[in-house]
Amino acid sequence: MKLDMRKIYRFDAVPRAADGALPKGGDIYYECGSCKDIVSSVSHIKAACSCGNLGGGGGTVAVKSPEQVTPLRGKLK
Ligand SMILES: [Zn+2]
């Protein structure tokens, strides 16, 4: 069963760096623009969004289409 991150965290949009790079950090999450799944930007467990655009694990996330990703800051509710 998939964990619904939105039930645990409140998410706020985070601006990208000037060069378009996605921010990264313990409280930064990526929302996939296609399937709307959310994956931690520094996921240590294996995590992927439903459509495969985001694939995390080992403390990093591989992003196939960065322009389709919205960076968010997550705070525990
Ligand atoms: Zn996706």
N, CA, C, O and the ligand as a Tripos MOL2 file, in Angstrom:
@<TRIPOS>MOLECULE
protein
  309   307    78     0     0
PROTEIN
NO_CHARGES

@<TRIPOS>ATOM
      1 N           0.8370   -1.1980    0.0000 N.3       1 MET1
      2 CA          0.0000    0.0000    0.0000 C.3       1 MET1
      3 C           0.8710    1.2460    0.0000 C.2       1 MET1
      4 O           1.8980    1.3040    0.6760 O.2       1 MET1
      5 N           0.4520    2.2240   -0.7550 N.am      2 LYS2
      6 CA          1.2380    3.4390   -0.8910 C.3       2 LYS2
      7 C           0.9600    4.4100    0.2500 C.2       2 LYS2
      8 O          -0.1850    4.5980    0.6610 O.2       2 LYS2
      9 N           2.0120    5.0130    0.7440 N.am      3 LEU3
     10 CA          1.8880    5.9880    1.8230 C.3       3 LEU3
     11 C           1.4910    7.3340    1.2270 C.2       3 LEU3
     12 O           2.1340    7.8300    0.3030 O.2       3 LEU3
     13 N           0.4250    7.9190    1.7670 N.am      4 ASP4
     14 CA          0.0150    9.2380    1.2900 C.3       4 ASP4
     15 C           0.7270   10.3020    2.1170 C.2       4 ASP4
     16 O           0.3390   10.6020    3.2460 O.2       4 ASP4
     17 N           1.7890   10.8710    1.5190 N.am      5 MET5
     18 CA          2.6090   11.8490    2.2260 C.3       5 MET5
     19 C           1.8020   13.0780    2.6480 C.2       5 MET5
     20 O           2.1140   13.7250    3.6470 O.2       5 MET5
     21 N           0.7710   13.3860    1.8800 N.am      6 ARG6
     22 CA          0.0120   14.6040    2.1790 C.3       6 ARG6
     23 C          -0.7680   14.4940    3.4810 C.2       6 ARG6
     24 O          -1.1960   15.5020    4.0430 O.2       6 ARG6
     25 N          -0.9480   13.2750    3.9530 N.am      7 LYS7
     26 CA         -1.6610   13.1150    5.2220 C.3       7 LYS7
     27 C          -0.7390   13.3770    6.4000 C.2       7 LYS7
     28 O          -1.2050   13.6470    7.5070 O.2       7 LYS7
     29 N           0.5520   13.2990    6.1730 N.am      8 ILE8
     30 CA          1.5250   13.4340    7.2600 C.3       8 ILE8
     31 C           2.1890   14.8070    7.2260 C.2       8 ILE8
     32 O           2.4830   15.3890    8.2700 O.2       8 ILE8
     33 N           2.4220   15.3200    6.0170 N.am      9 TYR9
     34 CA          3.1400   16.5720    5.8690 C.3       9 TYR9
     35 C           2.2500   17.6510    5.2540 C.2       9 TYR9
     36 O           1.3060   17.3790    4.5130 O.2       9 TYR9
     37 N           2.6050   18.8970    5.6040 N.am     10 ARG10
     38 CA          2.0170   20.0320    4.9100 C.3      10 ARG10
     39 C           3.1000   20.4980    3.9400 C.2      10 ARG10
     40 O           4.2460   20.7040    4.3390 O.2      10 ARG10
     41 N           2.7390   20.6630    2.6660 N.am     11 PHE11
     42 CA          3.7370   20.9980    1.6510 C.3      11 PHE11
     43 C           3.5670   22.4280    1.1400 C.2      11 PHE11
     44 O           2.4590   22.8710    0.8400 O.2      11 PHE11
     45 N           4.6890   23.1330    1.0510 N.am     12 ASP12
     46 CA          4.7040   24.4710    0.4760 C.3      12 ASP12
     47 C           5.6980   24.4870   -0.6760 C.2      12 ASP12
     48 O           6.7570   23.8650   -0.6010 O.2      12 ASP12
     49 N           5.3490   25.2040   -1.7440 N.am     13 ALA13
     50 CA          6.2390   25.2770   -2.9020 C.3      13 ALA13
     51 C           7.5440   25.9750   -2.5310 C.2      13 ALA13
     52 O           7.5490   26.9170   -1.7390 O.2      13 ALA13
     53 N           8.6350   25.5130   -3.1030 N.am     14 VAL14
     54 CA          9.9610   26.0940   -2.8820 C.3      14 VAL14
     55 C          10.4750   26.5760   -4.2310 C.2      14 VAL14
     56 O          10.3570   25.8610   -5.2260 O.2      14 VAL14
     57 N          11.0530   27.7990   -4.2820 N.am     15 PRO15
     58 CA         11.5830   28.2660   -5.5700 C.3      15 PRO15
     59 C          12.8030   27.4590   -6.0130 C.2      15 PRO15
     60 O          13.5720   26.9690   -5.1850 O.2      15 PRO15
     61 N          12.9650   27.3310   -7.3030 N.am     16 ARG16
     62 CA         14.1510   26.6750   -7.8550 C.3      16 ARG16
     63 C          15.3360   27.6180   -7.8010 C.2      16 ARG16
     64 O          15.1640   28.8250   -7.6310 O.2      16 ARG16
     65 N          16.5240   27.0840   -7.9440 N.am     17 ALA17
     66 CA         17.7130   27.9170   -8.0580 C.3      17 ALA17
     67 C          17.6350   28.6940   -9.3730 C.2      17 ALA17
     68 O          16.8810   28.3240  -10.2730 O.2      17 ALA17
     69 N          18.4170   29.7720   -9.4800 N.am     18 ALA18
     70 CA         18.3910   30.6320  -10.6600 C.3      18 ALA18
     71 C          18.7110   29.8490  -11.9350 C.2      18 ALA18
     72 O          18.2120   30.1790  -13.0120 O.2      18 ALA18
     73 N          19.5350   28.8230  -11.8120 N.am     19 ASP19
     74 CA         19.8940   28.0330  -12.9910 C.3      19 ASP19
     75 C          18.8770   26.9180  -13.2660 C.2      19 ASP19
     76 O          19.0830   26.0860  -14.1490 O.2      19 ASP19
     77 N          17.7750   26.9120  -12.4980 N.am     20 GLY20
     78 CA         16.7370   25.9220  -12.7400 C.3      20 GLY20
     79 C          16.9480   24.6150  -12.0040 C.2      20 GLY20
     80 O          16.1290   23.7020  -12.1020 O.2      20 GLY20
     81 N          18.0510   24.5210  -11.2610 N.am     21 ALA21
     82 CA         18.3250   23.2790  -10.5350 C.3      21 ALA21
     83 C          17.3180   23.0940   -9.4070 C.2      21 ALA21
     84 O          16.8630   24.0630   -8.8000 O.2      21 ALA21
     85 N          16.9800   21.8480   -9.1390 N.am     22 LEU22
     86 CA         16.0400   21.5580   -8.0740 C.3      22 LEU22
     87 C          16.7520   21.6390   -6.7250 C.2      22 LEU22
     88 O          17.8550   21.1140   -6.5730 O.2      22 LEU22
     89 N          16.1210   22.2980   -5.7410 N.am     23 PRO23
     90 CA         16.7130   22.3020   -4.4080 C.3      23 PRO23
     91 C          16.6960   20.8880   -3.8230 C.2      23 PRO23
     92 O          15.9790   20.0130   -4.3100 O.2      23 PRO23
     93 N          17.4850   20.6790   -2.7870 N.am     24 LYS24
     94 CA         17.6390   19.3520   -2.2170 C.3      24 LYS24
     95 C          17.8390   19.4940   -0.7150 C.2      24 LYS24
     96 O          18.4720   20.4500   -0.2670 O.2      24 LYS24
     97 N          17.3180   18.5700    0.0600 N.am     25 GLY25
     98 CA         17.5250   18.6440    1.4990 C.3      25 GLY25
     99 C          16.5810   17.7360    2.2420 C.2      25 GLY25
    100 O          15.6630   17.1520    1.6650 O.2      25 GLY25
    101 N          16.8220   17.6260    3.5390 N.am     26 GLY26
    102 CA         16.0350   16.7160    4.3770 C.3      26 GLY26
    103 C          14.5600   17.0620    4.4320 C.2      26 GLY26
    104 O          13.7220   16.1900    4.6620 O.2      26 GLY26
    105 N          14.2310   18.3510    4.2180 N.am     27 ASP27
    106 CA         12.8200   18.7310    4.2730 C.3      27 ASP27
    107 C          12.2750   19.0730    2.8890 C.2      27 ASP27
    108 O          11.1910   19.6450    2.7690 O.2      27 ASP27
    109 N          13.0270   18.7220    1.8410 N.am     28 ILE28
    110 CA         12.6010   19.0150    0.4690 C.3      28 ILE28
    111 C          12.0720   17.7450   -0.1990 C.2      28 ILE28
    112 O          12.6780   16.6760   -0.1210 O.2      28 ILE28
    113 N          10.9380   17.8970   -0.8490 N.am     29 TYR29
    114 CA         10.2840   16.7720   -1.5290 C.3      29 TYR29
    115 C           9.9870   17.1760   -2.9620 C.2      29 TYR29
    116 O           9.8370   18.3620   -3.2550 O.2      29 TYR29
    117 N           9.9010   16.2140   -3.8440 N.am     30 TYR30
    118 CA          9.5860   16.4990   -5.2330 C.3      30 TYR30
    119 C           8.2070   15.9410   -5.5660 C.2      30 TYR30
    120 O           7.9210   14.7670   -5.3320 O.2      30 TYR30
    121 N           7.3640   16.7990   -6.1130 N.am     31 GLU31
    122 CA          6.0680   16.3360   -6.5940 C.3      31 GLU31
    123 C           6.1620   16.1320   -8.0940 C.2      31 GLU31
    124 O           6.5350   17.0440   -8.8320 O.2      31 GLU31
    125 N           5.8220   14.9280   -8.5440 N.am     32 CYS32
    126 CA          5.8390   14.6410   -9.9720 C.3      32 CYS32
    127 C           4.6430   15.3120  -10.6350 C.2      32 CYS32
    128 O           3.5100   15.1680  -10.1760 O.2      32 CYS32
    129 N           4.8960   16.0470  -11.7190 N.am     33 GLY33
    130 CA          3.8340   16.7540  -12.4040 C.3      33 GLY33
    131 C           2.8910   15.8340  -13.1670 C.2      33 GLY33
    132 O           1.7650   16.2260  -13.4730 O.2      33 GLY33
    133 N           3.3280   14.6240  -13.4790 N.am     34 SER34
    134 CA          2.4870   13.7070  -14.2390 C.3      34 SER34
    135 C           1.5620   12.9030  -13.3300 C.2      34 SER34
    136 O           0.3520   12.8660  -13.5540 O.2      34 SER34
    137 N           2.1190   12.2640  -12.3140 N.am     35 CYS35
    138 CA          1.2920   11.3700  -11.4860 C.3      35 CYS35
    139 C           0.9900   11.9500  -10.1130 C.2      35 CYS35
    140 O           0.2240   11.3580   -9.3520 O.2      35 CYS35
    141 N           1.5880   13.1170   -9.7740 N.am     36 LYS36
    142 CA          1.3220   13.8280   -8.5170 C.3      36 LYS36
    143 C           1.8230   13.0920   -7.2810 C.2      36 LYS36
    144 O           1.4590   13.4450   -6.1600 O.2      36 LYS36
    145 N           2.6470   12.0820   -7.4740 N.am     37 ASP37
    146 CA          3.2490   11.4170   -6.3250 C.3      37 ASP37
    147 C           4.3510   12.3010   -5.7560 C.2      37 ASP37
    148 O           4.9070   13.1490   -6.4530 O.2      37 ASP37
    149 N           4.6540   12.0910   -4.4890 N.am     38 ILE38
    150 CA          5.6880   12.8750   -3.8240 C.3      38 ILE38
    151 C           6.8030   11.9540   -3.3370 C.2      38 ILE38
    152 O           6.5530   10.9390   -2.6880 O.2      38 ILE38
    153 N           8.0390   12.3320   -3.6650 N.am     39 VAL39
    154 CA          9.2130   11.5400   -3.2750 C.3      39 VAL39
    155 C          10.2060   12.4670   -2.5760 C.2      39 VAL39
    156 O          10.4390   13.5840   -3.0370 O.2      39 VAL39
    157 N          10.7860   12.0160   -1.4800 N.am     40 SER40
    158 CA         11.7970   12.8040   -0.7640 C.3      40 SER40
    159 C          12.9900   13.0790   -1.6710 C.2      40 SER40
    160 O          13.3810   12.2190   -2.4600 O.2      40 SER40
    161 N          13.5770   14.2900   -1.5610 N.am     41 SER41
    162 CA         14.7300   14.6230   -2.4080 C.3      41 SER41
    163 C          15.9960   13.9200   -1.9300 C.2      41 SER41
    164 O          16.9850   13.8690   -2.6620 O.2      41 SER41
    165 N          15.9790   13.3800   -0.7170 N.am     42 VAL42
    166 CA         17.1480   12.6700   -0.1910 C.3      42 VAL42
    167 C          16.6980   11.3130    0.3500 C.2      42 VAL42
    168 O          17.0370   10.9300    1.4700 O.2      42 VAL42
    169 N          15.9330   10.6030   -0.4640 N.am     43 SER43
    170 CA         15.3580    9.3410   -0.0170 C.3      43 SER43
    171 C          16.4370    8.2830    0.2120 C.2      43 SER43
    172 O          17.2240    7.9760   -0.6830 O.2      43 SER43
    173 N          16.4590    7.7360    1.4220 N.am     44 HIS44
    174 CA         17.4220    6.6700    1.7130 C.3      44 HIS44
    175 C          16.8310    5.3000    1.4500 C.2      44 HIS44
    176 O          17.5500    4.3220    1.2450 O.2      44 HIS44
    177 N          15.5010    5.2470    1.4590 N.am     45 ILE45
    178 CA         14.8620    3.9890    1.0800 C.3      45 ILE45
    179 C          14.4960    4.0860   -0.3970 C.2      45 ILE45
    180 O          14.3720    5.1850   -0.9380 O.2      45 ILE45
    181 N          14.3280    2.9730   -1.0280 N.am     46 LYS46
    182 CA         13.9460    2.9680   -2.4290 C.3      46 LYS46
    183 C          12.5550    3.5540   -2.5770 C.2      46 LYS46
    184 O          11.6110    3.0790   -1.9450 O.2      46 LYS46
    185 N          12.4180    4.5850   -3.4080 N.am     47 ALA47
    186 CA         11.1180    5.2260   -3.5960 C.3      47 ALA47
    187 C          11.0180    5.7060   -5.0300 C.2      47 ALA47
    188 O          11.9860    6.2180   -5.5900 O.2      47 ALA47
    189 N           9.8550    5.5410   -5.6180 N.am     48 ALA48
    190 CA          9.6540    5.9920   -6.9930 C.3      48 ALA48
    191 C           8.2260    6.4630   -7.1450 C.2      48 ALA48
    192 O           7.3340    5.9950   -6.4370 O.2      48 ALA48
    193 N           8.0020    7.3910   -8.0690 N.am     49 CYS49
    194 CA          6.6320    7.8100   -8.3270 C.3      49 CYS49
    195 C           5.9920    6.8130   -9.2870 C.2      49 CYS49
    196 O           6.6800    6.0110   -9.9190 O.2      49 CYS49
    197 N           4.6720    6.8760   -9.3870 N.am     50 SER50
    198 CA          3.9230    5.8690  -10.1590 C.3      50 SER50
    199 C           4.3320    5.8050  -11.6170 C.2      50 SER50
    200 O           4.3460    4.7260  -12.2080 O.2      50 SER50
    201 N           4.6690    6.9610  -12.2140 N.am     51 CYS51
    202 CA          4.9650    6.9770  -13.6450 C.3      51 CYS51
    203 C           6.4540    6.7570  -13.9330 C.2      51 CYS51
    204 O           6.8460    6.6050  -15.0900 O.2      51 CYS51
    205 N           7.2910    6.7400  -12.8730 N.am     52 GLY52
    206 CA          8.7030    6.4500  -13.0860 C.3      52 GLY52
    207 C           9.5720    7.6610  -13.3810 C.2      52 GLY52
    208 O          10.7640    7.5130  -13.6510 O.2      52 GLY52
    209 N           8.9900    8.8720  -13.3350 N.am     53 ASN53
    210 CA          9.7910   10.0770  -13.5680 C.3      53 ASN53
    211 C          10.7910   10.2940  -12.4400 C.2      53 ASN53
    212 O          11.9090   10.7500  -12.6770 O.2      53 ASN53
    213 N          10.3870    9.9670  -11.2060 N.am     54 LEU54
    214 CA         11.2440   10.1110  -10.0390 C.3      54 LEU54
    215 C          11.6130    8.7420   -9.5060 C.2      54 LEU54
    216 O          10.7440    7.9010   -9.2770 O.2      54 LEU54
    217 N          12.9050    8.5190   -9.3080 N.am     55 GLY55
    218 CA         13.3530    7.2590   -8.7270 C.3      55 GLY55
    219 C          14.3830    7.5400   -7.6640 C.2      55 GLY55
    220 O          15.5070    7.9300   -7.9820 O.2      55 GLY55
    221 N          14.0270    7.3520   -6.3990 N.am     56 GLY56
    222 CA         14.9250    7.6860   -5.3020 C.3      56 GLY56
    223 C          15.5010    6.4570   -4.6350 C.2      56 GLY56
    224 O          15.0300    5.3360   -4.8250 O.2      56 GLY56
    225 N          16.5490    6.7050   -3.8350 N.am     57 GLY57
    226 CA         17.1950    5.6510   -3.0670 C.3      57 GLY57
    227 C          18.6360    5.9980   -2.8240 C.2      57 GLY57
    228 O          19.2640    6.6570   -3.6530 O.2      57 GLY57
    229 N          19.1890    5.5580   -1.6760 N.am     58 GLY58
    230 CA         20.5930    5.8150   -1.3820 C.3      58 GLY58
    231 C          20.9070    7.2840   -1.1610 C.2      58 GLY58
    232 O          22.0490    7.7050   -1.3450 O.2      58 GLY58
    233 N          19.9170    8.0670   -0.7720 N.am     59 GLY59
    234 CA         20.1430    9.4710   -0.4400 C.3      59 GLY59
    235 C          20.0540   10.4230   -1.6150 C.2      59 GLY59
    236 O          20.3710   11.6040   -1.4810 O.2      59 GLY59
    237 N          19.6280    9.9270   -2.7580 N.am     60 THR60
    238 CA         19.5170   10.8010   -3.9210 C.3      60 THR60
    239 C          18.2960   10.3910   -4.7590 C.2      60 THR60
    240 O          17.7230    9.3190   -4.5660 O.2      60 THR60
    241 N          17.9140   11.2770   -5.6980 N.am     61 VAL61
    242 CA         16.7670   10.9880   -6.5530 C.3      61 VAL61
    243 C          17.1540   11.2040   -8.0100 C.2      61 VAL61
    244 O          17.6910   12.2540   -8.3610 O.2      61 VAL61
    245 N          16.8900   10.2340   -8.8430 N.am     62 ALA62
    246 CA         17.0950   10.3990  -10.2770 C.3      62 ALA62
    247 C          15.8120   10.9710  -10.8690 C.2      62 ALA62
    248 O          14.7300   10.4170  -10.6770 O.2      62 ALA62
    249 N          15.9390   12.0870  -11.5940 N.am     63 VAL63
    250 CA         14.7830   12.7520  -12.1860 C.3      63 VAL63
    251 C          14.9120   12.6940  -13.7010 C.2      63 VAL63
    252 O          15.8820   13.1960  -14.2680 O.2      63 VAL63
    253 N          13.9310   12.0800  -14.3510 N.am     64 LYS64
    254 CA         14.0000   11.9650  -15.8150 C.3      64 LYS64
    255 C          13.6320   13.2670  -16.4910 C.2      64 LYS64
    256 O          14.2950   13.6840  -17.4410 O.2      64 LYS64
    257 N          12.5720   13.9210  -16.0090 N.am     65 SER65
    258 CA         12.1370   15.1990  -16.5930 C.3      65 SER65
    259 C          12.0220   16.2440  -15.4970 C.2      65 SER65
    260 O          10.9530   16.4150  -14.9110 O.2      65 SER65
    261 N          13.1250   16.9540  -15.2110 N.am     66 PRO66
    262 CA         13.1160   17.9350  -14.1130 C.3      66 PRO66
    263 C          12.0610   19.0210  -14.2900 C.2      66 PRO66
    264 O          11.5310   19.5290  -13.3020 O.2      66 PRO66
    265 N          11.7440   19.3860  -15.5400 N.am     67 GLU67
    266 CA         10.7720   20.4560  -15.7600 C.3      67 GLU67
    267 C           9.3660   20.0320  -15.3430 C.2      67 GLU67
    268 O           8.4760   20.8700  -15.2000 O.2      67 GLU67
    269 N           9.1710   18.7290  -15.1510 N.am     68 GLN68
    270 CA          7.8650   18.2100  -14.7320 C.3      68 GLN68
    271 C           7.7620   18.0460  -13.2240 C.2      68 GLN68
    272 O           6.7830   17.4980  -12.7160 O.2      68 GLN68
    273 N           8.7860   18.5260  -12.5060 N.am     69 VAL69
    274 CA          8.8320   18.2990  -11.0630 C.3      69 VAL69
    275 C           8.6440   19.6070  -10.3110 C.2      69 VAL69
    276 O           9.2370   20.6220  -10.6770 O.2      69 VAL69
    277 N           7.8290   19.5940   -9.2670 N.am     70 THR70
    278 CA          7.6640   20.7590   -8.4050 C.3      70 THR70
    279 C           8.3470   20.4900   -7.0730 C.2      70 THR70
    280 O           7.9750   19.5530   -6.3680 O.2      70 THR70
    281 N           9.3610   21.3130   -6.7130 N.am     71 PRO71
    282 CA          9.9910   21.1250   -5.4070 C.3      71 PRO71
    283 C           9.1090   21.6830   -4.2960 C.2      71 PRO71
    284 O           8.5470   22.7700   -4.4350 O.2      71 PRO71
    285 N           8.9860   20.9580   -3.2140 N.am     72 LEU72
    286 CA          8.1340   21.3550   -2.0860 C.3      72 LEU72
    287 C           8.9120   21.2150   -0.7890 C.2      72 LEU72
    288 O           9.7950   20.3650   -0.6660 O.2      72 LEU72
    289 N           8.5680   22.0710    0.1860 N.am     73 ARG73
    290 CA          9.1180   21.8910    1.5230 C.3      73 ARG73
    291 C           8.0460   21.2240    2.3690 C.2      73 ARG73
    292 O           6.9080   21.6910    2.4150 O.2      73 ARG73
    293 N           8.3960   20.1520    3.0270 N.am     74 GLY74
    294 CA          7.4210   19.4100    3.8250 C.3      74 GLY74
    295 C           7.6160   19.6360    5.3000 C.2      74 GLY74
    296 O           8.7290   19.5520    5.8180 O.2      74 GLY74
    297 N           6.5000   19.9280    5.9830 N.am     75 LYS75
    298 CA          6.5600   20.0640    7.4440 C.3      75 LYS75
    299 C           5.5700   19.0820    8.0420 C.2      75 LYS75
    300 O           4.4440   18.9460    7.5630 O.2      75 LYS75
    301 N           5.9940   18.4110    9.0750 N.am     76 LEU76
    302 CA          5.0860   17.4780    9.7490 C.3      76 LEU76
    303 C           3.8780   18.2430   10.2750 C.2      76 LEU76
    304 O           4.0050   19.3310   10.8370 O.2      76 LEU76
    305 N           2.7110   17.6510   10.0820 N.am     77 LYS77
    306 CA          1.4890   18.3190   10.5380 C.3      77 LYS77
    307 C           1.3900   18.2630   12.0620 C.2      77 LYS77
    308 O           0.4280   18.7730   12.6370 O.2      77 LYS77
    309 ZN          5.3780   10.4070  -11.6910 Zn       78 ZN78
@<TRIPOS>BOND
     1     1     2 1
     2     2     3 1
     3     3     4 2
     4     3     5 am
     5     5     6 1
     6     6     7 1
     7     7     8 2
     8     7     9 am
     9     9    10 1
    10    10    11 1
    11    11    12 2
    12    11    13 am
    13    13    14 1
    14    14    15 1
    15    15    16 2
    16    15    17 am
    17    17    18 1
    18    18    19 1
    19    19    20 2
    20    19    21 am
    21    21    22 1
    22    22    23 1
    23    23    24 2
    24    23    25 am
    25    25    26 1
    26    26    27 1
    27    27    28 2
    28    27    29 am
    29    29    30 1
    30    30    31 1
    31    31    32 2
    32    31    33 am
    33    33    34 1
    34    34    35 1
    35    35    36 2
    36    35    37 am
    37    37    38 1
    38    38    39 1
    39    39    40 2
    40    39    41 am
    41    41    42 1
    42    42    43 1
    43    43    44 2
    44    43    45 am
    45    45    46 1
    46    46    47 1
    47    47    48 2
    48    47    49 am
    49    49    50 1
    50    50    51 1
    51    51    52 2
    52    51    53 am
    53    53    54 1
    54    54    55 1
    55    55    56 2
    56    55    57 am
    57    57    58 1
    58    58    59 1
    59    59    60 2
    60    59    61 am
    61    61    62 1
    62    62    63 1
    63    63    64 2
    64    63    65 am
    65    65    66 1
    66    66    67 1
    67    67    68 2
    68    67    69 am
    69    69    70 1
    70    70    71 1
    71    71    72 2
    72    71    73 am
    73    73    74 1
    74    74    75 1
    75    75    76 2
    76    75    77 am
    77    77    78 1
    78    78    79 1
    79    79    80 2
    80    79    81 am
    81    81    82 1
    82    82    83 1
    83    83    84 2
    84    83    85 am
    85    85    86 1
    86    86    87 1
    87    87    88 2
    88    87    89 am
    89    89    90 1
    90    90    91 1
    91    91    92 2
    92    91    93 am
    93    93    94 1
    94    94    95 1
    95    95    96 2
    96    95    97 am
    97    97    98 1
    98    98    99 1
    99    99   100 2
   100    99   101 am
   101   101   102 1
   102   102   103 1
   103   103   104 2
   104   103   105 am
   105   105   106 1
   106   106   107 1
   107   107   108 2
   108   107   109 am
   109   109   110 1
   110   110   111 1
   111   111   112 2
   112   111   113 am
   113   113   114 1
   114   114   115 1
   115   115   116 2
   116   115   117 am
   117   117   118 1
   118   118   119 1
   119   119   120 2
   120   119   121 am
   121   121   122 1
   122   122   123 1
   123   123   124 2
   124   123   125 am
   125   125   126 1
   126   126   127 1
   127   127   128 2
   128   127   129 am
   129   129   130 1
   130   130   131 1
   131   131   132 2
   132   131   133 am
   133   133   134 1
   134   134   135 1
   135   135   136 2
   136   135   137 am
   137   137   138 1
   138   138   139 1
   139   139   140 2
   140   139   141 am
   141   141   142 1
   142   142   143 1
   143   143   144 2
   144   143   145 am
   145   145   146 1
   146   146   147 1
   147   147   148 2
   148   147   149 am
   149   149   150 1
   150   150   151 1
   151   151   152 2
   152   151   153 am
   153   153   154 1
   154   154   155 1
   155   155   156 2
   156   155   157 am
   157   157   158 1
   158   158   159 1
   159   159   160 2
   160   159   161 am
   161   161   162 1
   162   162   163 1
   163   163   164 2
   164   163   165 am
   165   165   166 1
   166   166   167 1
   167   167   168 2
   168   167   169 am
   169   169   170 1
   170   170   171 1
   171   171   172 2
   172   171   173 am
   173   173   174 1
   174   174   175 1
   175   175   176 2
   176   175   177 am
   177   177   178 1
   178   178   179 1
   179   179   180 2
   180   179   181 am
   181   181   182 1
   182   182   183 1
   183   183   184 2
   184   183   185 am
   185   185   186 1
   186   186   187 1
   187   187   188 2
   188   187   189 am
   189   189   190 1
   190   190   191 1
   191   191   192 2
   192   191   193 am
   193   193   194 1
   194   194   195 1
   195   195   196 2
   196   195   197 am
   197   197   198 1
   198   198   199 1
   199   199   200 2
   200   199   201 am
   201   201   202 1
   202   202   203 1
   203   203   204 2
   204   203   205 am
   205   205   206 1
   206   206   207 1
   207   207   208 2
   208   207   209 am
   209   209   210 1
   210   210   211 1
   211   211   212 2
   212   211   213 am
   213   213   214 1
   214   214   215 1
   215   215   216 2
   216   215   217 am
   217   217   218 1
   218   218   219 1
   219   219   220 2
   220   219   221 am
   221   221   222 1
   222   222   223 1
   223   223   224 2
   224   223   225 am
   225   225   226 1
   226   226   227 1
   227   227   228 2
   228   227   229 am
   229   229   230 1
   230   230   231 1
   231   231   232 2
   232   231   233 am
   233   233   234 1
   234   234   235 1
   235   235   236 2
   236   235   237 am
   237   237   238 1
   238   238   239 1
   239   239   240 2
   240   239   241 am
   241   241   242 1
   242   242   243 1
   243   243   244 2
   244   243   245 am
   245   245   246 1
   246   246   247 1
   247   247   248 2
   248   247   249 am
   249   249   250 1
   250   250   251 1
   251   251   252 2
   252   251   253 am
   253   253   254 1
   254   254   255 1
   255   255   256 2
   256   255   257 am
   257   257   258 1
   258   258   259 1
   259   259   260 2
   260   259   261 am
   261   261   262 1
   262   262   263 1
   263   263   264 2
   264   263   265 am
   265   265   266 1
   266   266   267 1
   267   267   268 2
   268   267   269 am
   269   269   270 1
   270   270   271 1
   271   271   272 2
   272   271   273 am
   273   273   274 1
   274   274   275 1
   275   275   276 2
   276   275   277 am
   277   277   278 1
   278   278   279 1
   279   279   280 2
   280   279   281 am
   281   281   282 1
   282   282   283 1
   283   283   284 2
   284   283   285 am
   285   285   286 1
   286   286   287 1
   287   287   288 2
   288   287   289 am
   289   289   290 1
   290   290   291 1
   291   291   292 2
   292   291   293 am
   293   293   294 1
   294   294   295 1
   295   295   296 2
   296   295   297 am
   297   297   298 1
   298   298   299 1
   299   299   300 2
   300   299   301 am
   301   301   302 1
   302   302   303 1
   303   303   304 2
   304   303   305 am
   305   305   306 1
   306   306   307 1
   307   307   308 2
@<TRIPOS>SUBSTRUCTURE
     1 MET1         2 RESIDUE 1 A MET
     2 LYS2         6 RESIDUE 1 A LYS
     3 LEU3        10 RESIDUE 1 A LEU
     4 ASP4        14 RESIDUE 1 A ASP
     5 MET5        18 RESIDUE 1 A MET
     6 ARG6        22 RESIDUE 1 A ARG
     7 LYS7        26 RESIDUE 1 A LYS
     8 ILE8        30 RESIDUE 1 A ILE
     9 TYR9        34 RESIDUE 1 A TYR
    10 ARG10       38 RESIDUE 1 A ARG
    11 PHE11       42 RESIDUE 1 A PHE
    12 ASP12       46 RESIDUE 1 A ASP
    13 ALA13       50 RESIDUE 1 A ALA
    14 VAL14       54 RESIDUE 1 A VAL
    15 PRO15       58 RESIDUE 1 A PRO
    16 ARG16       62 RESIDUE 1 A ARG
    17 ALA17       66 RESIDUE 1 A ALA
    18 ALA18       70 RESIDUE 1 A ALA
    19 ASP19       74 RESIDUE 1 A ASP
    20 GLY20       78 RESIDUE 1 A GLY
    21 ALA21       82 RESIDUE 1 A ALA
    22 LEU22       86 RESIDUE 1 A LEU
    23 PRO23       90 RESIDUE 1 A PRO
    24 LYS24       94 RESIDUE 1 A LYS
    25 GLY25       98 RESIDUE 1 A GLY
    26 GLY26      102 RESIDUE 1 A GLY
    27 ASP27      106 RESIDUE 1 A ASP
    28 ILE28      110 RESIDUE 1 A ILE
    29 TYR29      114 RESIDUE 1 A TYR
    30 TYR30      118 RESIDUE 1 A TYR
    31 GLU31      122 RESIDUE 1 A GLU
    32 CYS32      126 RESIDUE 1 A CYS
    33 GLY33      130 RESIDUE 1 A GLY
    34 SER34      134 RESIDUE 1 A SER
    35 CYS35      138 RESIDUE 1 A CYS
    36 LYS36      142 RESIDUE 1 A LYS
    37 ASP37      146 RESIDUE 1 A ASP
    38 ILE38      150 RESIDUE 1 A ILE
    39 VAL39      154 RESIDUE 1 A VAL
    40 SER40      158 RESIDUE 1 A SER
    41 SER41      162 RESIDUE 1 A SER
    42 VAL42      166 RESIDUE 1 A VAL
    43 SER43      170 RESIDUE 1 A SER
    44 HIS44      174 RESIDUE 1 A HIS
    45 ILE45      178 RESIDUE 1 A ILE
    46 LYS46      182 RESIDUE 1 A LYS
    47 ALA47      186 RESIDUE 1 A ALA
    48 ALA48      190 RESIDUE 1 A ALA
    49 CYS49      194 RESIDUE 1 A CYS
    50 SER50      198 RESIDUE 1 A SER
    51 CYS51      202 RESIDUE 1 A CYS
    52 GLY52      206 RESIDUE 1 A GLY
    53 ASN53      210 RESIDUE 1 A ASN
    54 LEU54      214 RESIDUE 1 A LEU
    55 GLY55      218 RESIDUE 1 A GLY
    56 GLY56      222 RESIDUE 1 A GLY
    57 GLY57      226 RESIDUE 1 A GLY
    58 GLY58      230 RESIDUE 1 A GLY
    59 GLY59      234 RESIDUE 1 A GLY
    60 THR60      238 RESIDUE 1 A THR
    61 VAL61      242 RESIDUE 1 A VAL
    62 ALA62      246 RESIDUE 1 A ALA
    63 VAL63      250 RESIDUE 1 A VAL
    64 LYS64      254 RESIDUE 1 A LYS
    65 SER65      258 RESIDUE 1 A SER
    66 PRO66      262 RESIDUE 1 A PRO
    67 GLU67      266 RESIDUE 1 A GLU
    68 GLN68      270 RESIDUE 1 A GLN
    69 VAL69      274 RESIDUE 1 A VAL
    70 THR70      278 RESIDUE 1 A THR
    71 PRO71      282 RESIDUE 1 A PRO
    72 LEU72      286 RESIDUE 1 A LEU
    73 ARG73      290 RESIDUE 1 A ARG
    74 GLY74      294 RESIDUE 1 A GLY
    75 LYS75      298 RESIDUE 1 A LYS
    76 LEU76      302 RESIDUE 1 A LEU
    77 LYS77      306 RESIDUE 1 A LYS
    78 ZN78       309 GROUP 0 **** ****
